[in-house]
């Protein structure tokens, strides 16, 4: 497994470019959000490997009136992805403004479902043209993202399966899934064939693995046992210093550490 760290959430006292450099120097790939606000040349010069970035800037892929905006803005971000070598572009089932639903909706309809599938098919064709994967990320609607339809992991998985395009996959966020659904290891096994990247943070608090209730040692072992060789990205705040958070993340997803931790408490 490759390990990546979201530069939007650690080393917050540094410039974004310096955050990327610190993450890269520590041996991790880098996740980022809105590329439009970044100095792409400076980021490229760090030598970092960029794992993922936000893949659209407006519209909702489940709204027939604004789905075209999702595809249009996704296409406008392709040059930035190609310049940085980003292979995964992240989308959601609604338009977000500062992490919140731009137009909250609390009930899903069949029309939303069919529109979402068609939009993902269009994104798949765009991704195939430019050799990138569009990843639909699940979100929790209990705490962080109320009013976003078809956002739970089971919904995003069903949409990706229905789209049936090799350039449309899941960004499976286990923090969001734990808040909304739980049963994480079974979810990983069920969704494995459709996962492009797994994101992690602990619950509660959305900080690094080991700060909350999720048994990330067991998660790491389950991924390894299933033969997962993709990326695991830490999209989490640092509870007590960014360096310590990165160390804890690495330890949780280093299989030898995961095995030894999982055996603790065994009679």
C-alpha positions as a Python dict, from the first residue, in 0.01 Angstrom:
ca = {
    (1, 'X'): (0, 0, 0),
    (2, 'X'): (112, 353, -78),
    (3, 'X'): (49, 612, 191),
    (4, 'X'): (-59, 970, 121),
    (5, 'X'): (-129, 1269, 345),
    (6, 'X'): (-370, 1554, 281),
    (7, 'X'): (-166, 1874, 281),
    (8, 'X'): (-474, 2081, 356),
    (9, 'X'): (-492, 1948, 713),
    (10, 'X'): (-136, 1925, 851),
    (11, 'X'): (156, 2168, 903),
    (12, 'X'): (-98, 2450, 901),
    (13, 'X'): (159, 2706, 1014),
    (14, 'X'): (349, 2662, 686),
    (15, 'X'): (277, 2775, 332),
    (16, 'X'): (104, 2513, 121),
    (17, 'X'): (417, 2448, -84),
    (18, 'X'): (620, 2394, 233),
    (19, 'X'): (353, 2155, 366),
    (20, 'X'): (386, 1951, 48),
    (21, 'X'): (764, 1950, 81),
    (22, 'X'): (748, 1830, 441),
    (23, 'X'): (505, 1551, 355),
    (24, 'X'): (717, 1444, 58),
    (25, 'X'): (1038, 1450, 263),
    (26, 'X'): (868, 1226, 518),
    (27, 'X'): (809, 966, 247),
    (28, 'X'): (438, 1015, 174),
    (29, 'X'): (241, 1099, -138),
    (30, 'X'): (30, 1416, -122),
    (31, 'X'): (-342, 1482, -144),
    (32, 'X'): (-478, 1831, -211),
    (33, 'X'): (-811, 2003, -259),
    (34, 'X'): (-873, 2302, -487),
    (35, 'X'): (-584, 2328, -733),
    (36, 'X'): (-695, 2671, -857),
    (37, 'X'): (-554, 2843, -548),
    (38, 'X'): (-214, 2673, -566),
    (39, 'X'): (120, 2757, -731),
    (40, 'X'): (142, 2450, -953),
    (41, 'X'): (498, 2514, -1069),
    (42, 'X'): (621, 2544, -712),
    (43, 'X'): (435, 2229, -612),
    (44, 'X'): (578, 2034, -903),
    (45, 'X'): (927, 2152, -812),
    (46, 'X'): (903, 1982, -472),
    (47, 'X'): (925, 1644, -644),
    (48, 'X'): (618, 1520, -455),
    (49, 'X'): (389, 1251, -591),
    (50, 'X'): (35, 1386, -593),
    (51, 'X'): (-222, 1122, -514),
    (52, 'X'): (-551, 1307, -559),
    (53, 'X'): (-715, 1646, -591),
    (54, 'X'): (-1065, 1791, -608),
    (55, 'X'): (-1212, 1711, -949),
    (56, 'X'): (-1489, 1970, -992),
    (57, 'X'): (-1578, 2316, -863),
    (58, 'X'): (-1952, 2361, -913),
    (59, 'X'): (-2271, 2174, -983),
    (60, 'X'): (-2420, 1854, -850),
    (61, 'X'): (-2384, 1529, -1038),
    (62, 'X'): (-2730, 1417, -920),
    (63, 'X'): (-2906, 1740, -1024),
    (64, 'X'): (-3017, 1746, -1389),
    (65, 'X'): (-3005, 2128, -1389),
    (66, 'X'): (-2641, 2154, -1280),
    (67, 'X'): (-2480, 1822, -1381),
    (68, 'X'): (-2334, 1987, -1691),
    (69, 'X'): (-2142, 2222, -1457),
    (70, 'X'): (-1979, 1923, -1290),
    (71, 'X'): (-1850, 1789, -1621),
    (72, 'X'): (-1750, 2135, -1749),
    (73, 'X'): (-1553, 2226, -1437),
    (74, 'X'): (-1401, 1880, -1420),
    (75, 'X'): (-1267, 1927, -1771),
    (76, 'X'): (-1129, 2270, -1676),
    (77, 'X'): (-922, 2109, -1397),
    (78, 'X'): (-770, 1838, -1616),
    (79, 'X'): (-467, 2053, -1716),
    (80, 'X'): (-374, 2104, -1350),
    (81, 'X'): (-405, 1732, -1284),
    (82, 'X'): (-188, 1648, -1580),
    (83, 'X'): (75, 1906, -1484),
    (84, 'X'): (106, 1760, -1134),
    (85, 'X'): (69, 1398, -1242),
    (86, 'X'): (-250, 1352, -1040),
    (87, 'X'): (-424, 1029, -1132),
    (88, 'X'): (-737, 1060, -914),
    (89, 'X'): (-985, 1348, -922),
    (90, 'X'): (-1244, 1352, -645),
    (91, 'X'): (-1611, 1434, -691),
    (92, 'X'): (-1914, 1427, -460),
    (93, 'X'): (-2284, 1381, -510),
    (94, 'X'): (-2358, 1750, -446),
    (95, 'X'): (-2207, 2094, -479),
    (96, 'X'): (-2010, 2185, -166),
    (97, 'X'): (-1939, 2532, -32),
    (98, 'X'): (-1691, 2526, 257),
    (99, 'X'): (-1778, 2161, 303),
    (100, 'X'): (-2151, 2218, 327),
    (101, 'X'): (-2422, 2141, 76),
    (102, 'X'): (-2484, 2443, -143),
    (103, 'X'): (-2848, 2338, -176),
    (104, 'X'): (-2937, 2098, 108),
    (105, 'X'): (-3169, 1813, 19),
    (106, 'X'): (-3284, 1551, 266),
    (107, 'X'): (-3457, 1305, 36),
    (108, 'X'): (-3320, 1119, -266),
    (109, 'X'): (-3529, 1052, -573),
    (110, 'X'): (-3511, 818, -868),
    (111, 'X'): (-3433, 1113, -1092),
    (112, 'X'): (-3131, 1200, -877),
    (113, 'X'): (-3014, 842, -905),
    (114, 'X'): (-3043, 823, -1283),
    (115, 'X'): (-2886, 1167, -1328),
    (116, 'X'): (-2595, 1067, -1105),
    (117, 'X'): (-2528, 753, -1306),
    (118, 'X'): (-2535, 942, -1636),
    (119, 'X'): (-2304, 1213, -1502),
    (120, 'X'): (-2056, 954, -1378),
    (121, 'X'): (-2063, 790, -1721),
    (122, 'X'): (-1973, 1126, -1876),
    (123, 'X'): (-1694, 1176, -1625),
    (124, 'X'): (-1569, 827, -1703),
    (125, 'X'): (-1543, 914, -2071),
    (126, 'X'): (-1355, 1233, -1981),
    (127, 'X'): (-1123, 1040, -1754),
    (128, 'X'): (-1057, 779, -2019),
    (129, 'X'): (-962, 1053, -2266),
    (130, 'X'): (-706, 1202, -2027),
    (131, 'X'): (-598, 890, -1834),
    (132, 'X'): (-735, 998, -1497),
    (133, 'X'): (-986, 832, -1266),
    (134, 'X'): (-1281, 1021, -1125),
    (135, 'X'): (-1345, 905, -770),
    (136, 'X'): (-1683, 946, -604),
    (137, 'X'): (-1629, 1004, -233),
    (138, 'X'): (-1879, 902, 32),
    (139, 'X'): (-1964, 1163, 297),
    (140, 'X'): (-2138, 1153, 631),
    (141, 'X'): (-2462, 1349, 657),
    (142, 'X'): (-2484, 1324, 1036),
    (143, 'X'): (-2212, 1572, 1133),
    (144, 'X'): (-2003, 1723, 855),
    (145, 'X'): (-2219, 1724, 543),
    (146, 'X'): (-2593, 1742, 620),
    (147, 'X'): (-2826, 1776, 326),
    (148, 'X'): (-2621, 1583, 69),
    (149, 'X'): (-2824, 1315, -110),
    (150, 'X'): (-2683, 976, -212),
    (151, 'X'): (-2372, 1042, -6),
    (152, 'X'): (-2341, 731, 210),
    (153, 'X'): (-2092, 464, 118),
    (154, 'X'): (-2362, 220, 11),
    (155, 'X'): (-2509, 487, -219),
    (156, 'X'): (-2178, 589, -374),
    (157, 'X'): (-2086, 223, -429),
    (158, 'X'): (-2419, 159, -602),
    (159, 'X'): (-2375, 464, -825),
    (160, 'X'): (-2023, 360, -926),
    (161, 'X'): (-2137, 5, -996),
    (162, 'X'): (-2426, 132, -1207),
    (163, 'X'): (-2200, 365, -1407),
    (164, 'X'): (-1981, 66, -1485),
    (165, 'X'): (-1689, 264, -1625),
    (166, 'X'): (-1323, 174, -1551),
    (167, 'X'): (-1240, 543, -1504),
    (168, 'X'): (-1505, 586, -1234),
    (169, 'X'): (-1415, 446, -891),
    (170, 'X'): (-1468, 502, -522),
    (171, 'X'): (-1279, 729, -289),
    (172, 'X'): (-1383, 530, 16),
    (173, 'X'): (-1353, 751, 323),
    (174, 'X'): (-1362, 540, 638),
    (175, 'X'): (-1408, 838, 871),
    (176, 'X'): (-1731, 929, 696),
    (177, 'X'): (-1838, 565, 674),
    (178, 'X'): (-1784, 507, 1046),
    (179, 'X'): (-2004, 805, 1135),
    (180, 'X'): (-2277, 710, 893),
    (181, 'X'): (-2271, 331, 866),
    (182, 'X'): (-1997, 145, 1055),
    (183, 'X'): (-1906, -218, 976),
    (184, 'X'): (-1593, -91, 804),
    (185, 'X'): (-1411, -416, 732),
    (186, 'X'): (-1713, -573, 564),
    (187, 'X'): (-1762, -250, 368),
    (188, 'X'): (-1402, -269, 247),
    (189, 'X'): (-1446, -629, 136),
    (190, 'X'): (-1772, -552, -44),
    (191, 'X'): (-1639, -243, -221),
    (192, 'X'): (-1282, -364, -287),
    (193, 'X'): (-1313, -410, -664),
    (194, 'X'): (-1436, -51, -704),
    (195, 'X'): (-1195, 130, -471),
    (196, 'X'): (-935, 364, -619),
    (197, 'X'): (-820, 503, -284),
    (198, 'X'): (-907, 467, 83),
    (199, 'X'): (-909, 775, 307),
    (200, 'X'): (-876, 758, 684),
    (201, 'X'): (-922, 964, 998),
    (202, 'X'): (-1040, 861, 1342),
    (203, 'X'): (-1377, 912, 1511),
    (204, 'X'): (-1456, 1134, 1694),
    (205, 'X'): (-1247, 1440, 1607),
    (206, 'X'): (-1126, 1352, 1257),
    (207, 'X'): (-766, 1327, 1370),
    (208, 'X'): (-496, 1070, 1286),
    (209, 'X'): (-544, 696, 1340),
    (210, 'X'): (-513, 597, 1704),
    (211, 'X'): (-696, 897, 1847),
    (212, 'X'): (-1045, 751, 1844),
    (213, 'X'): (-1261, 441, 1823),
    (214, 'X'): (-1164, 289, 1487),
    (215, 'X'): (-935, -14, 1503),
    (216, 'X'): (-708, 86, 1219),
    (217, 'X'): (-470, -200, 1288),
    (218, 'X'): (-753, -438, 1199),
    (219, 'X'): (-843, -225, 897),
    (220, 'X'): (-484, -236, 771),
    (221, 'X'): (-470, -612, 813),
    (222, 'X'): (-803, -658, 635),
    (223, 'X'): (-680, -452, 340),
    (224, 'X'): (-357, -650, 321),
    (225, 'X'): (-539, -982, 350),
    (226, 'X'): (-769, -875, 66),
    (227, 'X'): (-467, -798, -153),
    (228, 'X'): (-524, -422, -165),
    (229, 'X'): (-221, -253, -321),
    (230, 'X'): (-365, 95, -374),
    (231, 'X'): (-326, 417, -180),
    (232, 'X'): (-439, 491, 173),
    (233, 'X'): (-466, 864, 234),
    (234, 'X'): (-477, 1036, 571),
    (235, 'X'): (-733, 1315, 541),
    (236, 'X'): (-715, 1412, 907),
    (237, 'X'): (-619, 1689, 1146),
    (238, 'X'): (-314, 1646, 1366),
    (239, 'X'): (-414, 1602, 1729),
    (240, 'X'): (-77, 1694, 1879),
    (241, 'X'): (174, 1800, 1615),
    (242, 'X'): (188, 1712, 1248),
    (243, 'X'): (506, 1505, 1268),
    (244, 'X'): (353, 1285, 1538),
    (245, 'X'): (35, 1248, 1332),
    (246, 'X'): (231, 1129, 1030),
    (247, 'X'): (425, 884, 1243),
    (248, 'X'): (103, 743, 1390),
    (249, 'X'): (-48, 706, 1043),
    (250, 'X'): (258, 524, 914),
    (251, 'X'): (260, 290, 1213),
    (252, 'X'): (-109, 207, 1174),
    (253, 'X'): (-63, 105, 811),
    (254, 'X'): (269, -74, 839),
    (255, 'X'): (157, -433, 841),
    (256, 'X'): (410, -558, 1096),
    (257, 'X'): (289, -292, 1339),
    (258, 'X'): (-72, -367, 1254),
    (259, 'X'): (-24, -737, 1328),
    (260, 'X'): (147, -679, 1658),
    (261, 'X'): (-113, -427, 1773),
    (262, 'X'): (-398, -655, 1667),
    (263, 'X'): (-251, -935, 1880),
    (264, 'X'): (-243, -725, 2195),
    (265, 'X'): (-506, -839, 2442),
    (266, 'X'): (-532, -1186, 2282),
    (267, 'X'): (-546, -1450, 2557),
}
